[in-house]
Amino acid sequence: MKQAKFSIGQCIQHRKFDYRGVVVDVDPEFQAPDVESPPQIAFRISGNEPWYHVLVDHSGREAYVSEHNLVEDDSGEPIDHPLLNQFLVESGQGSYQSVRKPS
């Protein structure tokens, strides 16, 4: 099984659809989640590669994206998404860390 290239809190950009986002979860391989993905890729499932749950910048949407469709976003710009604070806190320069759940 391939190790994930991107980590939770890392900002990414989609190669084909050119949107920015931030990773909030990683699956080691396709898991058919209950999140919206662009219909163009709904049935183009890649083999054993990581898949990422991504909050899409300036949209209020979540996407489920295979690793080969992503590149690192090094713009340093913050992500604007209404659910961001439920998952992550900004740690500076457009990067994020997981929110700790109270015990």
SENUKE-73872 format. One line per 10 residues: number of its first residue (from 1); for each residue y, z, x of C-alpha. Coordinates in Angstrom, 2 decimals. Each point is the difference from the previous one (the first is absolute). Layout:
N
NUM) Y:Z:X ~ ...
REM end
This chain:
103
1) 0.00:0.00:0.00 ~ 3.45:-0.95:1.28 ~ 2.53:2.74:0.78 ~ 3.24:-0.18:-2.00 ~ 2.91:-1.60:1.85 ~ 2.66:1.64:-2.23 ~ 0.32:3.66:-0.93 ~ 1.36:1.99:-2.91 ~ 3.80:0.04:0.16 ~ 0.23:-3.21:2.02
11) 2.34:-2.73:-1.26 ~ -1.53:-3.45:-0.35 ~ 0.89:-3.51:-1.05 ~ -2.24:-2.41:-1.89 ~ -0.60:-3.18:2.00 ~ -0.07:-2.41:-2.94 ~ 2.09:1.63:-2.73 ~ 2.63:1.40:2.38 ~ 0.45:3.38:-1.67 ~ 0.45:3.27:1.87
21) -1.75:3.23:-0.87 ~ -1.48:3.23:1.26 ~ -3.68:0.95:0.26 ~ -0.98:3.00:-2.17 ~ -3.80:-0.23:0.31 ~ -2.67:-1.95:1.87 ~ -3.49:-1.03:-1.10 ~ -2.48:-1.00:2.74 ~ -1.00:-3.00:-2.16 ~ 0.84:-1.43:-3.43
31) -0.32:2.67:-2.72 ~ 1.38:-1.76:-3.15 ~ 2.75:2.54:-0.77 ~ 2.01:0.29:-3.20 ~ 3.22:-1.33:1.56 ~ 1.79:-3.27:-0.52 ~ -0.58:-2.72:2.57 ~ 1.59:-3.43:0.00 ~ -2.24:-2.28:-2.14 ~ -0.10:-2.56:2.80
41) -2.24:2.30:2.07 ~ -1.87:1.83:-2.76 ~ -3.29:-1.71:0.79 ~ 0.37:-0.87:3.69 ~ -1.89:2.95:1.39 ~ -0.45:0.15:3.75 ~ -3.14:1.48:1.51 ~ -0.08:3.35:1.73 ~ 3.65:0.62:0.77 ~ 2.33:2.80:-1.03
51) 1.99:-0.29:-3.23 ~ 3.33:1.76:-0.50 ~ 1.74:1.62:-2.96 ~ 3.63:-1.00:0.46 ~ 3.19:1.03:-1.79 ~ 2.02:-3.22:-0.21 ~ 3.67:0.30:0.99 ~ 2.62:-0.53:-2.75 ~ -2.57:-0.61:-2.72 ~ -1.58:3.17:-1.37
61) -3.39:-1.70:0.48 ~ -3.10:0.86:1.97 ~ -2.15:-2.63:1.70 ~ -3.51:0.03:1.42 ~ -0.06:-2.21:3.08 ~ -2.56:-1.01:2.62 ~ 0.85:0.64:3.63 ~ 0.12:-3.66:1.04 ~ 2.93:-0.52:-2.42 ~ 2.20:2.63:1.65
71) 2.22:0.28:3.05 ~ 2.00:2.98:1.22 ~ 3.55:0.23:-1.30 ~ 2.24:1.11:2.82 ~ 3.34:-0.40:-1.80 ~ 0.55:3.79:-0.15 ~ 1.32:-0.42:-3.56 ~ -1.02:2.64:-2.56 ~ -2.30:-0.83:-2.91 ~ 1.43:0.23:-3.52
81) -2.75:0.88:-2.48 ~ 0.05:2.52:-2.89 ~ -3.36:1.57:1.00 ~ 0.73:0.29:3.72 ~ 0.79:3.74:-0.08 ~ -3.30:0.74:-1.75 ~ -1.91:-1.31:3.02 ~ 2.25:0.09:3.06 ~ 3.10:1.46:1.62 ~ 2.23:-1.98:2.33
91) -0.39:0.97:3.63 ~ 2.78:-2.22:1.35 ~ 0.53:-3.65:1.00 ~ -1.81:-1.31:-3.10 ~ -3.25:1.88:0.65 ~ -1.67:2.53:-2.28 ~ -2.41:2.93:0.00 ~ -2.37:1.25:-2.72 ~ 1.28:2.60:-2.40 ~ -2.05:3.19:0.28
101) -1.41:1.32:-3.23 ~ 0.55:3.74:-0.58 ~ -3.17:2.10:0.28
REM end
